[in-house]
Amino acid sequence: QVQLVESGGGLVQAGGSLRLSCAASGSIFSINFMGWYRQAPGKQRDLVASITSGGSTTYADSVKGRFTISRDNAKNTVYLQMNSLKPEDTAVYYCHVSTNYGMYGWGQGTQVTVSS
């Protein structure tokens, strides 16, 4: 399977920035999908942003223009740059990676808290 280690969460004031990182290891030959999800208390886990092996990106409407996803294929790492953070961005953020061979994994989650 795929092992993922996340870092970069924390507490920030509204309007601030954070950068999340997620490093993949294990059965990671031919990664095709890398994405970030988030889950607030009492809510479902939703996709925030994703990036394919070809570099195509998608974003949730709520983060467009504020968040940027990127990946470093040499390091098997995906990043989420979060700017202009809002209190409603508060959640546990999870990275998710899948490969062309059916392998996938979830990160352990990292807490992002935005104070007003």
C-alpha positions in Angstrom: 0.0 0.0 0.0 0.8 3.7 0.1 2.1 5.4 3.2 1.6 9.1 3.6 3.1 11.5 6.1 1.5 15.0 6.4 2.9 18.1 7.9 2.3 21.8 8.1 -1.0 22.2 9.9 -1.5 24.6 12.8 -3.2 27.7 14.2 -3.4 30.8 12.1 -5.4 34.0 12.2 -7.9 34.8 9.5 -6.2 36.2 6.4 -3.0 34.2 7.2 -1.4 31.4 5.2 -0.3 27.8 5.8 1.4 25.3 3.6 0.6 21.6 3.9 3.0 18.8 2.7 2.3 15.2 2.1 5.1 12.7 1.3 4.3 9.4 -0.2 6.3 6.1 0.2 5.7 2.4 -0.3 3.9 1.0 -3.4 3.9 4.4 -5.2 4.9 3.3 -8.7 2.9 5.3 -11.2 1.1 7.7 -9.0 -1.8 9.2 -10.9 -3.9 11.1 -8.4 -2.9 13.3 -5.4 -5.4 15.2 -3.5 -6.3 17.0 -0.3 -9.6 16.5 1.5 -10.9 18.1 4.7 -13.4 17.2 7.4 -14.9 19.6 9.9 -16.5 18.3 13.1 -19.9 16.8 12.3 -19.4 17.1 8.6 -18.4 14.7 5.8 -15.0 14.6 4.3 -14.9 16.7 1.1 -12.4 17.2 -1.7 -10.5 20.5 -1.5 -8.1 20.2 -4.4 -6.5 17.5 -6.6 -3.8 17.2 -9.2 -3.2 14.4 -11.7 0.1 13.0 -13.0 -0.3 15.3 -16.0 -0.6 18.4 -13.8 -4.4 19.0 -14.2 -5.9 20.5 -11.1 -9.3 20.8 -9.6 -10.5 22.9 -6.7 -13.6 23.2 -4.6 -15.5 26.4 -5.3 -14.9 27.6 -1.7 -11.1 27.6 -2.1 -10.7 28.7 -5.7 -8.3 31.7 -5.9 -7.0 31.1 -2.4 -5.5 27.6 -2.4 -2.9 26.1 -4.7 -2.1 22.5 -5.1 1.2 21.4 -6.5 3.3 18.2 -6.6 7.0 17.3 -6.8 7.2 14.0 -8.7 10.9 13.5 -7.8 10.0 13.7 -4.1 6.6 12.0 -4.4 5.2 14.9 -2.4 2.1 17.0 -2.8 1.6 20.4 -1.3 -1.3 22.7 -0.5 -0.6 26.4 -0.3 -3.5 28.0 1.6 -3.7 31.8 1.5 -6.4 34.2 2.8 -7.5 31.6 5.3 -11.0 31.9 6.7 -12.5 30.5 9.9 -14.6 28.2 7.8 -11.4 26.6 6.5 -11.0 25.1 10.0 -10.9 21.3 9.6 -8.7 18.2 9.7 -6.9 18.0 6.3 -6.1 14.6 4.8 -4.0 13.8 1.7 -5.0 11.0 -0.6 -2.8 9.3 -3.2 -3.7 6.6 -5.7 -1.7 4.8 -8.4 -2.5 3.3 -11.8 -2.1 -0.1 -10.1 -4.9 0.2 -7.6 -2.7 1.2 -4.7 -3.9 4.0 -2.5 -3.4 5.6 0.9 -4.7 8.3 3.3 -2.6 10.5 5.4 -3.1 10.6 9.2 -4.7 14.1 9.0 -3.4 17.4 10.1 -5.4 20.0 12.0 -5.8 23.5 10.5 -7.5 26.0 12.8 -8.2 29.6 11.6 -9.2 32.1 14.3 -11.3 35.1 13.6 
